[in-house]
Amino acid sequence: MSVKVHSHWVLLSSDGGENIAECSDLLMGALLDQEECNPDFQDAAVAVDEGTGVIEIEATAAGADLSMAIAVGQAAVQSALHQVGIGTPSWPDHDTVMRMVVKDMRHEQLA
């Protein structure tokens, strides 16, 4: 069996959003590269708010269980950020992410 998780990341641009539109195009390309490399990572999307400098990423990831699905998504997004030159020095480790999983998260077992 497999579990799919749809996740939403919210990041704040360190440059106040000055180059955020250009960055979003590059980031979307990097996320598509991740989709091409890993069939368990799908449906990535990027949205930005130039006024606030907020970058939002959504994607679906699959794994043998919830922990693996979350690990797949986290790894793909972090890799895409690095591909476009965005550092992730305070990126949470897997155990921290697992403790942050929303209480009413819905997940579906796939046959």
HUBEL-V282432 format. One line per field, one symbol per residue. ss: DSSP state (h for helix, s for strand, l for the rest). phi: phi as a letter, one per 40 degrees, with the letter a starting at -180 (. if undefined). psi: psi as a letter, one per 40 degrees, with the letter a starting at -180 (. if undefined). Layout:
# HUBEL-V282432
ss=???
phi=???
psi=???
This chain:
# HUBEL-V282432
ss=lssssssssssslllllllhhhhhhhhhhhhhhhhhhlllsssssssssllllssssssssssllhhhhhhhhhhhhhhhhhhllllllllllhhhhhhhlllllllsssl
phi=.bbbbcbbbbbbcccggcbccccccccccccccccccbccbafcabbbbccbgcbbbbabbbacaddccccccdccccccccdcgccbcbccccccccccddccccbbccc
psi=iihhhhihhhihheeeedfddddddddddddddddddheehifiihiihddeehhhhiihiiididdddddddddddddddddeehifdfhiiddddddehhdfhhihhh.
